[in-house]
Amino acid sequence: MSFRFHGTKFLRKRKGAAAILMTAAMLLTFCGCGAEKNAVRDSGTSGAKEKTEAPKVKTEKVVLNEVAHSIFYAPMYVAIEEGYFAEEGIELELVTGFGADKTMTAVLSDEADIGFMGPETTVYTYNEGAVDVVKNFAQLTQRAGNFLVAREPMEDFKWEDIKGSYVLGGRAGGMPEMVFEYVLKKNNIDPKNDLTIDQSIDFGSTAAAFTGSPDAKFTVEFEPAANALETEGAGYVVASLGVDSGYVPYTAFSAKESYIEKHPEIIQSFVNALQKGMKYVDSHSSEEIAKAIAPQFADTKEETIAAIVTRYKDQDTWKTDVIFTQDAFTLLLDILDESDQLKARPEYDVLVNTEFAEKAAK
């Protein structure tokens, strides 16, 4: 069985809804040194030519840089594969940044029009004095998407069982690590003194490191890495950070304020497509969703995708709309503050625009 981990790069070639041919040129080498290049995918509208008519509006090219490529982001891939972006007149180029810092860099340098990442990155950028504010305009996930994987089966796992352990965690200041520490604190566990969290592993490489590190008793993993470890007998999911952390604005779409002001019709069309994807995920079975997004995960069997989708659906991962609420933003700032990552608390309307999401939800 073959699985796609977060750090894996790939390319595909398909026809778009408007008969536009897009190809990627080569497999890129991924390393943790910070010099990796982005992986590029086309708009993935392979089924659109049969399911929808060609867009009747002018087609606009949009480069979207995603923080990682994961089944966790299923509604976005549904919008691609079901042709919703094409319906809205968007020719989407999907690029994987492999890290929120790299995705934000792509947005700031105009390599990407829109970024998809943890919204904490927009807070950091604003507090560092960015002149052209990067603003969140749509939220995708409302829970953490990672799981605590143990070396051995632990049917009656309690968070206090993690005390004294060596754990492979996430990058300092990133949502995966901050939410992990947030959960620990909720369970009266001191992240600095009650356990050892290794934050040095490259993004997307923790599963492989866990397999080869007998000292690590736990690792924090996204899907499909968590499922892969279970299938290999190398690890066992014992807790969901999404369940234990509660509702958290984990990922959102953002763009420079100047881009939003210059292209409001593109942002609206983009959000409309996302809303259609959210509605599809809310109203279809895991098997139907898996079939729809399977082209995005060519190395993962459909039944495995369906099992992972079910795991995410069961914990209420996805919203029914893409509105980034003020309560969610306040919680985000609280988590950043508890993690000692917050220099100042920006106002909600400075970093969030709900105009497009509210209109799409009507």
C-alpha positions, -999 to +999 in steps of 0.1 A: +000+000+000+014+034-009+007+066+009+013+103+002+030+121+031+030+159+035+066+162+023+061+142-009+060+161-042+043+149-073+030+161-106+000+152-128-012+163-162-049+166-170-072+186-192-088+216-176-125+225-180-117+251-207-093+227-226-062+245-211-033+221-208-011+226-178+019+205-169+045+203-142+081+198-153+099+176-128+098+160-093+114+183-068+138+173-041+125+181-006+149+188+022+146+204+056+173+230+050+147+257+039+159+257+003+132+234-011+112+245-041+074+244-044+055+215-059+031+226-086-002+210-095-028+220-121-064+229-114-074+193-113-107+197-132-105+163-148-142+156-142-154+191-149-158+187-187-185+161-181-201+175-150-202+212-159-203+234-189-173+257-198-174+289-177-194+316-194-173+343-178-138+354-185-112+329-172-088+343-146-055+327-137-051+323-099-020+308-082-028+292-049+000+281-026-011+255+000+008+248+032+007+210+026-012+185+005-035+165+028-069+148+028-075+172+057-083+198+031-109+177+013-134+205+005-108+224-014-099+194-035-136+187-041-140+222-055-111+215-078-121+180-090-158+188-093-150+218-115-164+244-092-134+267-097-138+263-135-176+272-131-165+304-114-142+313-142-110+305-123-080+287-139-063+274-107-027+266-104-021+247-071+014+249-056+025+232-024+047+253-002+056+227+025+053+250+055+033+281+064+065+302+064+072+293+028+035+298+018+035+332+033+068+341+016+052+331-017+023+355-011+045+384+001+068+380-030+038+378-054+047+342-064+012+333-052-020+353-054-036+334-025-021+315+004-037+286+023-021+281+057-026+285+094-039+321+101-013+325+128+011+334+100-009+364+091-007+376+127+031+372+127+035+390+095+013+419+106+031+422+140+064+423+121+052+454+103+040+443+069+029+473+050+006+454+027-015+434+052-021+397+044-058+393+052-078+361+059-110+360+038-122+323+042-117+296+068-116+259+058-110+237+089-124+243+124-105+216+142-069+205+144-061+178+118-034+159+136-034+129+158-012+116+186+004+083+175+019+059+201+045+033+197+023+007+213-015+002+214-030+022+243-068+015+243-073+035+276-050+063+268-051+094+291-032+125+284-013+121+317+002+089+301+024+112+280+043+125+309+080+117+309+080+107+272+100+118+243+076+131+216+082+141+180+063+174+177+060+203+152+077+235+144+078+261+172+052+288+165+032+266+140-004+256+146+003+219+149+028+224+178+008+252+194-024+232+195-005+202+208+008+223+237-027+239+241-041+204+247-013+195+271-020+226+292-058+219+292-048+186+308-025+202+334+007+190+316+036+214+313+050+211+278+084+223+289+089+202+320+066+172+320+079+157+287+105+162+260+091+176+226+115+173+197+107+203+174+138+198+151+123+173+126+116+187+091+080+193+082+065+161+068+094+139+080+082+131+115+065+098+106+097+084+090+117+097+119+093+080+143+097+047+125+135+049+128+137+063+164+131+038+191+135+065+218+103+083+206+072+070+224+048+093+206+046+114+174+020+140+163+009+132+127-015+143+100-032+120+076-024+099+057+008+096+077-011+084+108-030+058+089+002+046+072+020+041+106-010+020+117-011+000+085+026-007+089+022-017+126+047+011+134+023+032+154-012+035+168-035+065+169-045+070+206-059+106+206-072+133+182-059+168+188-089+180+169-113+165+194-094+174+225-085+210+215-121+219+205-130+243+177-099+261+164-095+282+132-068+258+120-065+268+083-076+298+063-072+314+029-055+348+027-042+374+003-025+407+003-050+435+010-039+452-022-048+420-042-082+418-026-089+454-033-078+451-069-095+418-076-127+416-055-145+396-083-117+370-083-118+366-045-156+363-046-155+337-074-128+318-055-148+318-023-180+308-041-161+277-054-149+269-019-184+272-005-197+247-031-169+223-020-179+227+016-216+220+007-206+189-012-185+175+017-214+182+041-240+164+020-220+134+006-207+102+020-171+095+028-170+071-002-184+098-026-159+123-013-130+099-016-140+091-052-141+128-060-107+137-046-089+105-055-070+121-084-054+144-059-040+114-041-030+090-068-008+069-045-035+063-019-062+037-024-098+050-025-109+030+005-080+044+025-090+079+015-126+072+026-115+059+060-095+090+066-124+113+054-146+094+079-121+100+107-122+138+099-160+139+094-166+121+127-147+149+146-166+177+128-134+190+110-151+211+084-174+240+087-206+243+066-195+278+055-162+295+052-169+325+074-140+333+098-158+345+129-146+369+155-148+342+182-125+320+162-100+348+157-100+356+195-093+319+203-065+320+178-049+349+196-054+333+229-035+302+217-007+323+204-006+342+236-004+310+257+024+298+235+044+330+240+042+338+203+021+369+204+037+404+204+005+423+201-032+415+195-043+428+161-080+439+157-103+414+141-112+435+111-076+443+104-067+407+095-101+392+086-126+401+058-159+382+059-176+400+031-170+374+004-177+344+027-210+358+039-221+365+004-212+330-007-230+314+022-264+331+012 
